Amino acid sequence: MRSIPTVDRVTDPFFALDTGFRFTYLNERAETLLERTRSELIGRVMWDEFPQTVETQFPDGFHRAMDEQVPVSFEIYHTELETWFEARAYPSETGLSVYMRDVTERKAQERTLAQHAAVVEAVHDAVVTLDRNREIVTVNGATEAILDTDRSTLVGEHVETLTTLAGIDDRHAVDIGQAITDVDIGNADRRQLEVPYVGPNGDDRMGEFRFVPIEDNTATVAAVVRDVTDQHEYDRVVESLHEITRWLLESDDPEEICAIAVHAGSDLLDLPISGIWLLEEEQGYLEPVAGTAGAHDEFGGLPRFNPGEGLVWDVFEGGEVELFDDLETVDELYNPDTPLRSEIIAPIGTRGVLMTGALDPHRFDETDVDLISTLVENTRAALDRADRERVLRERTDELERQTERLEAVADVLSNDLKRQLESVADALEEDAAEEWEFPLAEDTVETTLDRAERLVDDVREFARNGTAVGTRSRLHLEEAVTDAVSQSRLAEDAVIVEGAAALRADPDRFAHLLQTAFDSAVARGDTDVTVQIGLVGFDDDGDRGIFVLDDAEEIPPNAHDRVLDPTADDDTAIDGLGLALVRAIAEAHDWDCTVTNGENGGTRIEIRDVTTLERRLGG
């Protein structure tokens, strides 16, 4: 350990602590600083003797020095002495040696240099110094440029000359005068204002005025003026983008969302040649869905981009916003003769892209990229929301339809079974006989109960429409018809199939569809019924499908839609669900079902959109 006499000769405060932060030594200068004698502190824990001072002035530095065995240094300010000290702590195995050096003068110099540095840092801004009479002492070249005047006409003039030349109105001129006064008399270390002014070209600009005190032989206040017009415009655009986001999220139409986005880019971001392409998922190309008037005027319409075509597709696949400063330096353009010279292309997630172009090279900068990135991200969010709303709406509509159908099914089941059971009860109340019949019909009890059983089967089949069909197999239409006839009440020789065909369908459910259509015809026929089955959509390029035409009593045109929904009030639904079940099974296959009348009478059922239907040659 150093000798005590040597350490006592150190002019700066010095003290030593053991590993428990107990004082083991302090010199006379340290006694003065801490206002305690050696005898009072030796052996005492520093944290206990100076809890408030140590907590505020000697933070984690001592702990770090002791724990990590590394020297540390930090600056502290002694309020009572009005002195800045630089504390340096050197660890050893036995504790810490702490040296404290007076750096007050250095701190004062740093403060002065910092003030000067603030002015030097702003040399590209307008800098004006003023004396206590608010007269101009100095101006820099930037001030001359902003005011379009020579400094010789400014120096010595009152500061009001500046506000007048800059076109600053009286209200803001008063604010500037107050700020100068506050800084000059010490009410504030600095003041900052944003004030509109008129630029040298007569355009409206926005300036950030900063006033700071200076110590000079003459000047007392420095004013630094920075042009923040671009930043203000950027902030305005960003704020407007938030408003546009609200408009985007209020729409649930993808094309409307894209139209809002491109027109926002045109009007708000000054991007007159812009368009949006969305991915057509089934075909795999980018389809133009919205464009500005400038884009249509320049190109007469926007092209479709197939995979691998042009920069638009490349950026879409890459997934990152791309800025092209000069298209003449870019290879493999979609249109080598394009009048555009610069472009920004921004993916809208995985949904598509937004492209904006200009007729001049280097038209865009990173600010434009940032703003367009914000716009396309908001557009993507709106499109996602629109999709969710559409899916939710479709599910809600489907649930409502299912609820209505199931309520109708319940009515059918209740009323029909009630009628059948009443018939049985009435028959049982008749006088006993070897062979009895219903008083209101010729059906036997067995036939009546069979009818009720078929109704239950129909209800069960109808309820299955809410789920996907089973495995689809390749079926021959003629064979499916034969199987369905055998399960129906139609005579085996009462069906004519015109043309051989094949399709893919759930065999059981397709057979039930045909059987139900046949039974519906029988239910409407007073005599023997015949049914004709043929193909549609092959000769007229329409949606492919099949028709089932019967010669039974025709369903009136005003009832064509009604018979496709289950109802207890329709005569055609008395025996089961009838054609409502045909429609349910068709829709479960994603087919379309309609009911019309034949040219010569009867009822014609058409099942369309059977995309797997194909003709078979040779029967």
C-alpha positions, 0 to 999 in steps of 0.5 A: 500500500502507498505510504501515507505521506505520499498520498497526503501530498496529493492535492485532489481528494483521495480515499481508500475503501476495503472490500466491505466499502469501509474507509481505510484512509482519506487525505486532507482534501477528502476530509474537506470534501466530505466534511468529516475527519479521518477519525470519524470515518476510518472503519465506517461503511461509506453507504452508512455514513453518506447514504444520500450523497452516495446514492445520488453521486456514487451510483453503480460505478463502485460496485462495478469496479469491485465486482468486475475488478476494472477501473471506472470513472464518472463525473459528479457535481458537488452542490455545496462547493459548486464544483465538478469532480471526476471520480476514478476508482481503481480496484485491488484485492483489498478494496478500492482507491478513489481519486477525485479531480476538480474539472469545473473549469473543463466543464465550463469550457465544454459548455461553451464549446457545446454552445458554439458547436450547436451554431457550427453544426447549423451552418447550413441553416440561417444563423443570425446573432442579435445584441440587446437592442434586437439589432442584427450583429451578424448573418451567414450566407444561408440567411442571405439565400433564404431572404434573397438579400445581401447581408450588408442590408441587414447588419445593424438593422432591427430584427423586424427587418428580417420578419418583414423580408420573410413575410412573417405575419404580425402574430408570429413576429410577436412570438419571435420577439417574446422568444428572443426576450426570454432567452436574453434575460435568462427566462429560458435556456433556449426557445424553439418555434415553428413559423410559416414564412415566404421563400425566395421564390414566393412559395409558402415555407415552414421554418424552425426558429431556435434561439439560444444565448451566446457570450460575445463582446456584442451579441447576446442571442443567436437565432438558427432558422432551419427550413422544415417544409419537407418534414411538415409535408411528410408529416401531413402526408403520413397523417393523411395516410392514416385517414385513408386507412380509415377509408380503406377499412370501411370498404369491403369491396377489393376493387374499391379498396384498390381504387382508393389506394391508387387515387390516394397515391395520385392525389396525396403523394403526387403519383399520377401514373399508378396502378394496382394488380391483384393475383388471380389465384385460379389462373395465376396471373396478375390482373389490373384492377385499378389505375389512375387517369394518368396511367390510362392516358399514358398507356391506354389501359394496364397490361396483365402480367403472367408469371415471369413477365416484367419487373412487376412479376419479379418484385411480386415474387421477391416480396420487397419494395423496389425503387428503379431510378432509371429504367433505361439501365434495367434489362428485360423490361416488359415493355422496352419502349415504355415512356417511363424512366423511373418506378417504384414497385411495391408488393401488397403482401401475397395479394398483388402489387402497386406500381407507380412510375414517372417520365423522368429518371430519379423522380423518387427517393427513399421518402417516397418508398417509405410512404408507398410502403405504408400505403400498400401495407394499409391496403393489404390490411384492408384487403385481408379485412374485406376477405374476412368480412366476406367469409363471415358474411357468407357463413352467416348467410349460409347459417341463416339459410340452413336455419330456415331450411331446418326449421322448414324441415321440422315443419315438414317432418311434423306435419307429414308424420302427423298426417301419416300417423293420423291415417293409421289411427283412423284405420285402426278405429274402423271395425275389424276386418280381414283386410282393411284400408284407410278411409281417406286413401288406398294405401295400406298401413305398411305403405303409410309407414314406408312413406314415413320411413322415406320421409325420415331418410329424406330429412337425414339426407337433407341434413347432410348438405351442411357437410362436404360430400363423400369420395367422388367416383367416376359414374356412368349416367345410365347405370346411376339412373338404373340404380336410382329407378330401382329404389324409386316408385317409378316403373323400370321402363319409364325412363329414357336416357338420351346420350351416354355420359360420365361424371364424378360424384358421390355415388350414394348421394347422386343416386338419392338425387335421381331417386328423389326427382323420380319420386317427385314426378310420381307424386305429381302424376295421376297416371303412368309417368315417363321421365326423359334424361339428357345432357345440356351445355354441350351444343350451346357452350353453356354450363354442362349438366343434365336435365330430368324432364317428366310428363306429370302434372307440371309445377306452375311457374310461380312455384318453381323457386318455392319447390326448391325449398322445404315447406310444409305448405306446398302440396309437392312436399307432402311426400317427403322433401321432394325437390328441395332434397334434389337441390340440397344434394346438387349444392353439396356437389357445388352444382346449380339446380333450377326448375322450369317447365318443358316445351310441351308441358311437364316439369324440367329439372336442370343440374348445371355446373357439373364440370366433370360431366363428359359425353361417352361415345359408343354407349 
